[in-house]
Amino acid sequence: MGSSTGASPSAADVAVRQYVDHLAIERGLARNSLLSYRRDLGRYLDFLADVGVADVDQVTEGHVLAFLSRLREGDSDHQPLAASSAARTVVAVRGFHRFAVLEDLATHDPAADVRPPAAPRRLPKALTVTQVEALLAAAGDGRTPKEIRDRALLELLYGTGARISEAVGLDVDDLDLESGALRLVGKGGKERVVPVGSYAAIAVDDYLVRGRPTLSERGSGGPALFVNSRGGRLSRQSAWTVLRGAADRAGIVGDVSPHTLRHSFATHLLDGGADVRVVQELLGHASVTTTQIYTLVTVERLREVYAASHPRARH
C-alpha cells in the first residue's frame, strides 16, 4: 500500500494500515470491501507522497481538496475517475481521518468538511410502447406451456409494475382475476394491492388454464403462481432469463434489466397523465422522491419532441 520504493513506511502509511486492520477486525468488513479501501487509500498515500506529506497531522483541508481534484480531473500521470468512484474514495479518506483523530494519531480532521462529489442522477431505462409490444409478442405464440407462462409473466410485470422478485413470489391466491386485483409483497414485507389490466388478466388466465397445470405436474402442488418445468417456484434468475430471451428475439438493442418493464410501466403511466402520487402507490415506493425520478424521463422526452417538432426550437 502506498509507495513501493522500498523505503521505510511513513507515519501516514502506518496509520492507514492501522485503519484497514480496524476495518477488518473490529468492523468485520468483507474481503472485497477491504480490497476497495486498500486501493482507494493507496491512491491517497501516493498523492500525499507526491506532495511531500509523510505524517497524518501534516495533512490540511487543501491537500484533501487537491486530492479530490486529481481524482475528478486527472493529470499527466493519472486518469480521471467517474463521480461515483471519486465519491467512494473520498468516503474512505474521510473515514481514515476520523479514525486517526479518535486513535490520537492526529490532532485534527482535515477531511471533515470535504464532501464527496455527487454522482449524476441516472435516469431509468424505459422501453417505448412499441418495444414493449414487440417484447411481449416475442415471449412466444402460446404453443407450449412454457411460452404461455412466459407471456403471462411479462404481461403481468408490465401491467402491474411489479418487481421481478415480487412476481416470482406470488401465490395463486394472491391473484383475484374476477375483481382485477393483485396482492404484492414488496420490500420489508410491505403489502400493496394493485389493479391488473385486461391484457395481463387474459394472459394469466390462459396460463392458469393451459400452462400451469402441465408445468406443475412434476412438482408437489405448491401454491406458487409461476412455476418452472419441474413444478417448483420459478426463480428470479429464470424470470430474468425469460425477459432477456424475449428482448433478444424482439431485436431490442441495449441492456434490458430485470427492472426494465417496471421502469416502462411507470414512465408510460406518467406519459399518459397519471399523477405521480398514484404511480408511487402502484410501485410501492415509500417516498414520492423515489418516484419523481421517472418524471425526469418524461420531461426529457418532451424536450426531444419539442426540439424535433417546433419550428422555433432551433435554427
VOBA-1610 file (N, C-alpha, C; in pm, whole numbers, padded with zeros to 5 digits, always signed):
BEGIN
Met+00085-00118+00000Met+00000+00000+00000Met+00089+00123+00000Gly+00050+00223-00085Gly+00131+00343-00090Gly+00254+00324-00174Ser+00360+00396-00141Ser+00481+00394-00220Ser+00546+00258-00219Ser+00599+00216-00336Ser+00663+00085-00347Ser+00812+00099-00374Thr+00874+00205-00323Thr+01016+00231-00350Thr+01106+00147-00261Gly+01052+00080-00160Gly+01135+00000-00070Gly+01178+00076+00054Ala+01146+00208+00061Ala+01182+00289+00177Ala+01094+00250+00295Ser+01139+00289+00415Ser+01059+00261+00535Ser+00924+00329+00523Pro+00819+00265+00572Pro+00685+00326+00561Pro+00678+00456+00639Ser+00606+00552+00585Ser+00588+00680+00653Ser+00485+00664+00764Ala+00474+00767+00847Ala+00374+00765+00954Ala+00233+00754+00895Ala+00213+00816+00778Ala+00082+00808+00713Ala+00054+00664+00668Asp+00157+00596+00613Asp+00142+00456+00573Asp+00099+00370+00691Val+00168+00389+00802Val+00140+00309+00921Val-00002+00335+00971Ala-00043+00462+00969Ala-00177+00496+01016Ala-00284+00432+00927Val-00260+00432+00797Val-00357+00370+00706Val-00365+00220+00731Arg-00252+00157+00755Arg-00254+00013+00784Arg-00332-00017+00912Gln-00318+00070+01010Gln-00394+00052+01134Gln-00544+00065+01108Tyr-00578+00160+01021Tyr-00719+00182+00989Tyr-00778+00060+00916Val-00704+00007+00820Val-00752-00111+00747Val-00765-00231+00841Asp-00669-00245+00933Asp-00680-00353+01033Asp-00806-00335+01118His-00834-00211+01155His-00955-00179+01232His-01080-00220+01154Leu-01082-00189+01025Leu-01198-00224+00942Leu-01215-00376+00933Ala-01104-00447+00926Ala-01109-00593+00912Ala-01148-00661+01043Ile-01085-00619+01152Ile-01101-00690+01279Ile-01221-00641+01358Glu-01231-00510+01374Glu-01337-00457+01461Glu-01467-00431+01386Arg-01456-00393+01260Arg-01578-00367+01182Arg-01622-00489+01103Gly-01531-00584+01083Gly-01567-00708+01014Gly-01605-00690+00869Leu-01540-00597+00799Leu-01573-00574+00658Leu-01538-00696+00573Ala-01615-00717+00468Ala-01591-00829+00377Ala-01462-00805+00298Arg-01408-00914+00245Arg-01280-00908+00174Arg-01283-00808+00059Asn-01389-00810-00020Asn-01396-00718-00134Asn-01400-00572-00089Ser-01470-00547+00020Ser-01474-00409+00074Ser-01337-00366+00122Leu-01265-00456+00187Leu-01130-00423+00234Leu-01037-00395+00117Leu-01050-00475+00011Leu-00967-00451-00109Leu-00995-00313-00167Ser-01121-00273-00165Ser-01158-00140-00214Ser-01094-00032-00130Tyr-01102-00047+00003Tyr-01042+00052+00093Tyr-00891+00059+00072Arg-00827-00057+00058Arg-00682-00057+00038Arg-00646+00015-00092Arg-00720-00013-00196Arg-00692+00051-00325Arg-00712+00203-00317Asp-00825+00245-00260Asp-00855+00388-00254Asp-00757+00463-00164Leu-00725+00404-00049Leu-00631+00470+00042Leu-00488+00461-00010Gly-00459+00359-00089Gly-00329+00352-00156Gly-00311+00470-00251Arg-00418+00505-00324Arg-00415+00623-00411Arg-00386+00749-00328Tyr-00450+00756-00212Tyr-00434+00873-00125Tyr-00291+00883-00074Leu-00234+00771-00032Leu-00096+00771+00015Leu+00001+00812-00095Asp-00024+00764-00217Asp+00061+00804-00330Asp+00055+00954-00352Phe-00068+01010-00340Phe-00084+01154-00356Phe-00008+01230-00247Leu-00023+01185-00122Leu+00047+01253-00011Leu+00198+01246-00030Ala+00249+01133-00078Ala+00393+01121-00104Ala+00435+01217-00214Asp+00351+01232-00316Asp+00383+01323-00428Asp+00394+01469-00380Val+00314+01506-00280Val+00317+01645-00234Val+00404+01662-00110Gly+00477+01557-00074Gly+00573+01568+00034Gly+00516+01561+00173Val+00400+01496+00190Val+00339+01483+00322Val+00360+01340+00371Ala+00427+01326+00487Ala+00458+01191+00539Ala+00382+01159+00666Asp+00324+01261+00731Asp+00257+01240+00859Asp+00112+01286+00849Val+00022+01212+00911Val-00121+01244+00903Val-00149+01384+00955Asp-00076+01428+01058Asp-00102+01558+01118Asp-00057+01673+01028Gln+00017+01643+00922Gln+00059+01748+00828Gln-00046+01773+00720Val-00144+01686+00711Val-00245+01698+00605Val-00339+01814+00637Thr-00363+01898+00537Thr-00457+02009+00552Thr-00581+01983+00465Glu-00684+02062+00486Glu-00803+02051+00402Glu-00767+02077+00256Gly-00671+02166+00234Gly-00627+02195+00097Gly-00570+02071+00028His-00497+01990+00104His-00444+01867+00048His-00558+01772+00006Val-00658+01759+00092Val-00770+01668+00062Val-00846+01718-00060Leu-00867+01850-00068Leu-00936+01907-00184Leu-00855+01887-00312Ala-00722+01902-00301Ala-00635+01881-00418Ala-00640+01735-00463Phe-00648+01645-00365Phe-00660+01503-00399Phe-00792+01476-00472Leu-00899+01535-00422Leu-01029+01520-00487Leu-01024+01574-00630Ser-00956+01688-00647Ser-00941+01746-00781Ser-00867+01652-00874Arg-00763+01587-00823Arg-00689+01491-00906Arg-00779+01374-00945Leu-00857+01328-00849Leu-00947+01216-00877Leu-01044+01249-00990Arg-01100+01371-00986Arg-01203+01409-01082Arg-01147+01455-01216Glu-01032+01525-01212Glu-00981+01585-01334Glu-00862+01510-01393Gly-00793+01430-01308Gly-00674+01359-01354Gly-00559+01455-01378Asp-00446+01400-01419Asp-00331+01481-01458Asp-00248+01398-01556Ser-00124+01439-01579Ser-00043+01371-01681Ser-00017+01225-01645Asp-00024+01191-01516Asp+00005+01054-01474Asp-00117+00976-01426His-00232+01044-01415His-00349+00978-01358His-00473+01006-01443Gln-00549+00901-01470Gln-00675+00915-01542Gln-00783+00966-01447Pro-00873+01053-01493Pro-00981+01100-01405Pro-01078+00986-01372Leu-01135+00991-01252Leu-01232+00891-01211Leu-01373+00945-01228Ala-01467+00854-01249Ala-01608+00893-01252Ala-01649+00944-01115Ala-01756+01022-01111Ala-01801+01081-00984Ala-01827+00974-00879Ser-01884+00862-00919Ser-01916+00757-00821Ser-01789+00697-00761Ser-01686+00675-00844Ser-01560+00619-00794Ser-01487+00720-00707Ala-01488+00847-00749Ala-01424+00952-00669Ala-01494+00967-00535Ala-01627+00959-00535Ala-01703+00971-00410Ala-01668+00858-00315Arg-01656+00736-00368Arg-01621+00622-00283Arg-01483+00642-00221Thr-01388+00695-00299Thr-01253+00717-00250Thr-01251+00824-00141Val-01327+00932-00161Val-01332+01039-00061Val-01396+00989+00068Val-01496+00902+00057Val-01557+00844+00177Val-01451+00765+00256Ala-01367+00690+00185Ala-01260+00615+00252Ala-01162+00710+00322Val-01128+00820+00256Val-01035+00917+00313Val-01096+00983+00437Arg-01224+01018+00429Arg-01291+01080+00544Arg-01293+00985+00663Gly-01323+00857+00635Gly-01324+00759+00743Gly-01188+00741+00806Phe-01084+00742+00722Phe-00947+00728+00772Phe-00911+00844+00865His-00941+00966+00825His-00904+01081+00909His-00984+01085+01039Arg-01111+01044+01035Arg-01189+01035+01159Arg-01123+00936+01255Phe-01083+00822+01199Phe-01017+00719+01279Phe-00887+00771+01338Ala-00810+00845+01259Ala-00681+00895+01305Ala-00698+00987+01425Val-00802+01071+01424Val-00826+01160+01538Val-00871+01080+01660Leu-00962+00987+01640Leu-01014+00907+01752Leu-00905+00824+01819Glu-00805+00780+01739Glu-00698+00696+01792Glu-00575+00777+01831Asp-00589+00910+01835Asp-00479+01000+01872Asp-00358+00986+01778Leu-00387+00952+01653Leu-00280+00951+01552Leu-00268+01088+01486Ala-00366+01173+01511Ala-00366+01309+01456Ala-00445+01398+01550Thr-00419+01528+01542Thr-00487+01622+01631Thr-00605+01691+01565His-00618+01676+01434His-00728+01743+01365His-00773+01657+01247Asp-00893+01685+01199Asp-00952+01612+01086Asp-00965+01704+00966Pro-00871+01697+00871Pro-00873+01789+00758Pro-00981+01755+00654Ala-01043+01638+00665Ala-01142+01598+00565Ala-01286+01616+00612Ala-01302+01669+00735Ala-01436+01676+00794Ala-01534+01755+00709Asp-01488+01862+00644Asp-01578+01948+00567Asp-01570+01923+00417Val-01499+01819+00376Val-01488+01788+00233Val-01597+01689+00197Arg-01683+01728+00104Arg-01796+01644+00066Arg-01764+01565-00061Pro-01802+01439-00064Pro-01782+01360-00187Pro-01860+01421-00303Pro-01811+01410-00425Pro-01886+01463-00540Pro-02015+01385-00559Ala-02118+01457-00595Ala-02247+01391-00618Ala-02245+01320-00752Ala-02286+01194-00751Ala-02293+01120-00877Ala-02411+01173-00958Pro-02397+01181-01090Pro-02509+01229-01172Pro-02629+01136-01158Arg-02746+01196-01154Arg-02866+01116-01141Arg-02888+01035-01268Arg-02895+00903-01251Arg-02909+00816-01367Arg-03056+00791-01394Leu-03099+00826-01515Leu-03238+00806-01548Leu-03267+00658-01573Pro-03382+00609-01529Pro-03415+00469-01550Pro-03428+00438-01699Lys-03396+00316-01734Lys-03414+00269-01870Lys-03561+00238-01892Ala-03619+00296-01995Ala-03759+00267-02026Ala-03770+00236-02175Leu-03849+00135-02207Leu-03876+00100-02346Leu-03990+00185-02399Thr-03998+00199-02530Thr-04114+00262-02590Thr-04230+00163-02587Val-04351+00213-02609Val-04467+00125-02612Val-04452+00022-02723Thr-04399+00065-02837Thr-04378-00028-02949Thr-04279-00138-02911Gln-04173-00102-02840Gln-04075-00202-02797Gln-04137-00299-02697Val-04220-00248-02606Val-04285-00336-02510Val-04375-00436-02582Glu-04450-00388-02680Glu-04538-00478-02755Glu-04458-00585-02828Ala-04343-00546-02884Ala-04258-00644-02953Ala-04201-00744-02853Leu-04164-00695-02735Leu-04109-00783-02631Leu-04213-00886-02587Leu-04335-00841-02565Leu-04441-00931-02521Leu-04474-01034-02628Ala-04475-00990-02754Ala-04503-01083-02864Ala-04393-01187-02876Ala-04270-01147-02843Ala-04155-01237-02858Ala-04150-01343-02749Ala-04238-01333-02649Ala-04240-01436-02545Ala-04285-01570-02601Gly-04350-01569-02716Gly-04394-01693-02780Gly-04539-01682-02824Asp-04580-01779-02907Asp-04717-01774-02959Asp-04812-01866-02883Gly-04770-01914-02768Gly-04859-01992-02683Gly-04876-02137-02724Arg-04779-02191-02797Arg-04791-02331-02839Arg-04752-02428-02728Thr-04670-02383-02634Thr-04625-02471-02526Thr-04661-02409-02391Pro-04670-02491-02287Pro-04698-02436-02152Pro-04595-02331-02110Lys-04470-02354-02147Lys-04365-02259-02110Lys-04387-02124-02178Glu-04424-02125-02306Glu-04450-01999-02376Glu-04570-01926-02317Ile-04671-02004-02279Ile-04790-01944-02216Ile-04751-01878-02084Arg-04667-01949-02006Arg-04621-01893-01878Arg-04538-01767-01900Asp-04446-01771-01996Asp-04357-01657-02019Asp-04436-01533-02060Arg-04536-01552-02146Arg-04618-01438-02188Arg-04695-01382-02068Ala-04750-01471-01985Ala-04824-01426-01866Ala-04733-01350-01770Leu-04611-01400-01751Leu-04516-01335-01661Leu-04483-01194-01709Leu-04449-01180-01837Leu-04410-01049-01889Leu-04528-00953-01893Glu-04647-01005-01930Glu-04766-00919-01929Glu-04794-00868-01788Leu-04776-00956-01689Leu-04804-00915-01550Leu-04701-00815-01501Leu-04574-00834-01537Leu-04470-00740-01496Leu-04498-00601-01552Tyr-04531-00594-01680Tyr-04556-00464-01742Tyr-04692-00408-01699Gly-04790-00495-01680Gly-04925-00449-01648Gly-04945-00404-01506Thr-04855-00443-01417Thr-04871-00405-01275Thr-04753-00327-01219Gly-04639-00326-01289Gly-04521-00258-01235Gly-04453-00336-01124Ala-04484-00464-01112Ala-04425-00545-01006Ala-04275-00565-01029Arg-04200-00571-00921Arg-04061-00614-00930Arg-04058-00762-00966Ile-03950-00805-01030Ile-03942-00947-01065Ile-03947-01034-00940Ser-03881-00990-00832Ser-03883-01068-00708Ser-04025-01079-00653Glu-04105-00973-00670Glu-04245-00977-00625Glu-04326-01073-00710Ala-04301-01073-00840Ala-04377-01158-00932Ala-04351-01305-00906Val-04223-01342-00891Val-04193-01484-00869Val-04234-01529-00729Gly-04255-01434-00639Gly-04300-01467-00504Gly-04451-01482-00492Leu-04523-01457-00602Leu-04668-01464-00599Leu-04718-01607-00581Asp-04825-01620-00504Asp-04900-01745-00497Asp-05029-01727-00576Val-05090-01838-00614Val-05215-01833-00691Val-05320-01752-00617Asp-05324-01765-00486Asp-05427-01696-00406Asp-05405-01544-00397Asp-05289-01497-00441Asp-05263-01353-00438Asp-05335-01281-00553Leu-05388-01357-00647Leu-05448-01300-00767Leu-05598-01321-00765Asp-05673-01213-00788Asp-05819-01220-00799Asp-05857-01165-00935Leu-05867-01255-01034Leu-05896-01210-01170Leu-06037-01154-01184Glu-06127-01202-01099Glu-06266-01155-01110Glu-06276-01006-01078Ser-06203-00964-00975Ser-06205-00821-00940Ser-06090-00744-01005Gly-05998-00815-01070Gly-05885-00750-01136Gly-05786-00691-01038Ala-05756-00765-00930Ala-05665-00713-00828Ala-05555-00815-00798Leu-05441-00763-00761Leu-05325-00847-00730Leu-05260-00797-00602Arg-05230-00890-00511Arg-05163-00855-00385Arg-05014-00881-00400Leu-04935-00776-00384Leu-04791-00787-00395Leu-04727-00764-00259Val-04620-00836-00233Val-04543-00817-00109Val-04408-00760-00148Gly-04385-00634-00113Gly-04264-00565-00156Gly-04154-00566-00052Lys-04068-00466-00061Lys-03954-00457+00030Lys-04001-00441+00174Gly-03931-00511+00263Gly-03965-00504+00404Gly-04098-00571+00438Gly-04147-00657+00347Gly-04272-00726+00373Gly-04395-00639+00358Lys-04378-00519+00301Lys-04491-00427+00287Lys-04583-00474+00174Glu-04711-00486+00204Glu-04808-00532+00107Glu-04877-00415+00037Arg-04915-00439-00088Arg-04996-00342-00161Arg-05085-00419-00259Val-05199-00365-00289Val-05291-00425-00385Val-05294-00335-00508Val-05269-00394-00625Val-05263-00317-00749Val-05363-00374-00848Pro-05414-00290-00939Pro-05506-00340-01042Pro-05431-00419-01149Val-05499-00513-01210Val-05443-00593-01319Val-05518-00556-01446Gly-05446-00509-01546Gly-05509-00470-01672Gly-05563-00590-01748Ser-05647-00563-01848Ser-05716-00671-01919Ser-05619-00762-01995Tyr-05514-00706-02056Tyr-05419-00789-02130Tyr-05348-00887-02036Ala-05304-00835-01921Ala-05237-00921-01823Ala-05334-01024-01767Ala-05457-00983-01741Ala-05556-01075-01684Ala-05585-01189-01781Ile-05599-01158-01908Ile-05626-01262-02008Ile-05508-01357-02019Ala-05385-01302-02020Ala-05266-01386-02033Ala-05249-01478-01912Val-05274-01425-01793Val-05259-01506-01672Val-05369-01610-01664Asp-05489-01573-01701Asp-05599-01670-01700Asp-05569-01786-01797Asp-05516-01753-01914Asp-05478-01855-02011Asp-05371-01948-01953Tyr-05277-01888-01882Tyr-05169-01966-01818Tyr-05225-02059-01711Leu-05319-02010-01631Leu-05376-02092-01525Leu-05456-02211-01582Val-05513-02191-01699Val-05594-02298-01760Val-05509-02393-01844Arg-05416-02338-01925Arg-05345-02421-02022Arg-05197-02443-01995Gly-05138-02362-01906Gly-04996-02372-01885Gly-04955-02430-01750Arg-05006-02371-01645Arg-04961-02411-01511Arg-04993-02556-01477Pro-05113-02607-01511Pro-05141-02747-01474Pro-05038-02846-01529Thr-04994-02822-01653Thr-04894-02913-01712Thr-04758-02896-01647Leu-04717-02770-01625Leu-04586-02745-01565Leu-04578-02795-01421Ser-04689-02786-01350Ser-04686-02821-01207Ser-04704-02970-01182Glu-04726-03048-01287Glu-04748-03192-01270Glu-04633-03261-01198Arg-04510-03216-01228Arg-04392-03282-01170Arg-04360-03233-01029Gly-04427-03130-00986Gly-04398-03073-00855Gly-04487-03132-00747Ser-04485-03066-00633Ser-04559-03116-00518Ser-04691-03043-00499Gly-04733-02970-00604Gly-04860-02899-00594Gly-04853-02779-00503Gly-04739-02708-00503Gly-04722-02589-00418Gly-04809-02474-00464Pro-04811-02365-00385Pro-04901-02254-00414Pro-04848-02153-00517Ala-04722-02168-00561Ala-04660-02067-00647Ala-04742-02043-00773Leu-04756-01916-00810Leu-04826-01883-00935Leu-04741-01922-01055Phe-04618-01877-01057Phe-04530-01907-01171Phe-04436-02021-01133Val-04443-02130-01209Val-04365-02249-01178Val-04273-02284-01295Asn-04166-02356-01263Asn-04072-02400-01367Asn-04113-02537-01421Ser-04031-02593-01510Ser-04066-02719-01575Ser-04065-02838-01479Arg-04008-02819-01359Arg-04007-02926-01258Arg-04120-02908-01156Gly-04202-02809-01179Gly-04315-02787-01091Gly-04285-02702-00969Gly-04160-02658-00954Gly-04123-02573-00842Gly-04142-02426-00875Arg-04127-02341-00775Arg-04144-02197-00796Arg-04038-02144-00892Leu-04078-02064-00986Leu-03985-02002-01080Leu-03891-01910-01005Ser-03762-01919-01032Ser-03665-01835-00962Ser-03654-01698-01028Arg-03598-01604-00952Arg-03575-01470-01007Arg-03481-01477-01127Gln-03378-01561-01118Gln-03281-01574-01228Gln-03349-01628-01353Ser-03437-01725-01336Ser-03508-01781-01452Ser-03602-01678-01513Ala-03665-01598-01429Ala-03754-01493-01480Ala-03674-01390-01560Trp-03554-01357-01511Trp-03468-01265-01584Trp-03431-01325-01719Thr-03403-01454-01723Thr-03368-01522-01849Thr-03483-01514-01948Val-03606-01529-01899Val-03724-01516-01984Val-03728-01377-02047Leu-03705-01275-01965Leu-03708-01136-02013Leu-03598-01110-02114Arg-03477-01154-02080Arg-03363-01131-02169Arg-03381-01203-02302Gly-03432-01326-02299Gly-03455-01401-02421Gly-03557-01334-02510Ala-03666-01285-02451Ala-03769-01216-02529Ala-03714-01087-02590Ala-03631-01016-02514Ala-03571-00892-02565Ala-03480-00921-02685Asp-03403-01027-02676Asp-03315-01064-02787Asp-03396-01099-02911Arg-03500-01178-02893Arg-03582-01218-03008Arg-03657-01099-03068Ala-03688-01000-02983Ala-03757-00880-03032Ala-03662-00782-03099Gly-03533-00810-03090Gly-03434-00722-03152Gly-03413-00591-03079Ile-03437-00591-02949Ile-03419-00469-02869Ile-03271-00454-02835Val-03211-00347-02881Val-03068-00324-02863Val-03045-00260-02725Gly-02937-00302-02660Gly-02902-00245-02530Gly-02944-00337-02417Asp-02906-00297-02298Asp-02932-00380-02181Asp-03079-00371-02141Val-03142-00486-02126Val-03278-00493-02073Val-03269-00564-01939Ser-03279-00486-01832Ser-03257-00538-01697Ser-03387-00590-01638Pro-03377-00659-01523Pro-03499-00706-01457Pro-03597-00593-01423His-03549-00471-01413His-03637-00359-01377His-03693-00287-01499Thr-03657-00330-01620Thr-03693-00254-01739Thr-03844-00238-01755Leu-03920-00347-01738Leu-04065-00337-01754Leu-04128-00252-01644Arg-04071-00256-01525Arg-04119-00171-01415Arg-04096-00024-01448His-03976+00007-01499His-03947+00145-01540His-04042+00189-01650Ser-04065+00100-01746Ser-04152+00133-01859Ser-04295+00155-01811Phe-04342+00071-01720Phe-04475+00085-01661Phe-04493+00225-01602Ala-04397+00268-01520Ala-04407+00399-01454Ala-04400+00513-01555Thr-04307+00503-01648Thr-04289+00610-01747Thr-04412+00625-01835His-04468+00514-01878His-04585+00521-01967His-04708+00572-01893Leu-04720+00540-01765Leu-04830+00597-01686Leu-04819+00749-01677Leu-04699+00796-01648Leu-04679+00941-01636Leu-04696+01010-01771Asp-04649+00945-01877Asp-04669+00999-02011Asp-04818+01012-02042Gly-04898+00919-01987Gly-05042+00920-02013Gly-05119+01013-01922Gly-05049+01082-01832Gly-05115+01182-01748Gly-05142+01138-01606Ala-05091+01021-01564Ala-05116+00975-01426Ala-05044+01066-01326Asp-05106+01084-01210Asp-05047+01163-01104Asp-04930+01086-01042Val-04823+01158-01009Val-04704+01093-00955Val-04733+01022-00823Arg-04829+01072-00746Arg-04864+01007-00619Arg-04931+00871-00644Val-05010+00863-00749Val-05074+00736-00783Val-04968+00636-00827Val-04873+00681-00909Val-04766+00594-00954Val-04683+00547-00835Gln-04662+00636-00739Gln-04589+00600-00617Gln-04656+00482-00547Glu-04787+00489-00533Glu-04862+00382-00466Glu-04853+00252-00545Leu-04866+00263-00677Leu-04862+00143-00761Leu-04725+00075-00755Leu-04619+00154-00748Leu-04483+00098-00744Leu-04444+00052-00604Gly-04515+00101-00503Gly-04480+00065-00366Gly-04360+00140-00313His-04337+00262-00363His-04227+00344-00313His-04266+00407-00179Ala-04176+00402-00084Ala-04202+00462+00046Ala-04208+00614+00037Ser-04128+00671-00053Ser-04123+00817-00067Ser-04152+00855-00212Val-04226+00965-00229Val-04255+01012-00365Val-04129+01060-00435Thr-04025+01095-00357Thr-03899+01139-00417Thr-03841+01032-00507Thr-03855+00907-00467Thr-03805+00797-00548Thr-03880+00790-00680Thr-04010+00813-00674Thr-04094+00805-00795Thr-04066+00922-00888Gln-04030+01037-00833Gln-04016+01157-00915Gln-03904+01148-01017Ile-03810+01055-00999Ile-03706+01040-01099Ile-03765+01002-01234Tyr-03881+00936-01233Tyr-03944+00899-01359Tyr-03998+01021-01433Thr-04031+01127-01357Thr-04079+01247-01424Thr-03968+01310-01507Leu-03841+01287-01467Leu-03729+01339-01545Leu-03723+01272-01681Val-03761+01145-01687Val-03763+01074-01814Val-03865+01137-01907Thr-03983+01165-01855Thr-04087+01220-01940Thr-04054+01364-01982Val-03992+01441-01893Val-03952+01577-01928Val-03847+01572-02039Glu-03753+01478-02030Glu-03651+01465-02133Glu-03715+01429-02268Arg-03815+01343-02264Arg-03883+01307-02389Arg-03958+01427-02446Leu-04018+01507-02359Leu-04085+01628-02405Leu-03987+01722-02474Arg-03866+01733-02418Arg-03764+01818-02480Arg-03729+01768-02620Glu-03713+01635-02632Glu-03677+01578-02761Glu-03785+01605-02866Val-03913+01583-02825Val-04023+01606-02917Val-04032+01753-02955Tyr-04013+01840-02856Tyr-04018+01984-02883Tyr-03908+02024-02980Ala-03785+01978-02954Ala-03672+02014-03040Ala-03691+01965-03183Ala-03755+01850-03197Ala-03772+01792-03330Ala-03894+01851-03404Ser-03989+01906-03330Ser-04118+01940-03391Ser-04145+02090-03401His-04097+02169-03305His-04135+02310-03305His-04048+02389-03402Pro-04114+02474-03487Pro-04037+02546-03590Pro-03937+02646-03534Arg-03956+02690-03408Arg-03864+02788-03350Arg-03778+02726-03239Ala-03772+02593-03232Ala-03695+02528-03127Ala-03546+02538-03152Arg-03505+02543-03278Arg-03363+02553-03311Arg-03348+02615-03448His-03224+02664-03478His-03202+02719-03611His-03101+02634-03685
//
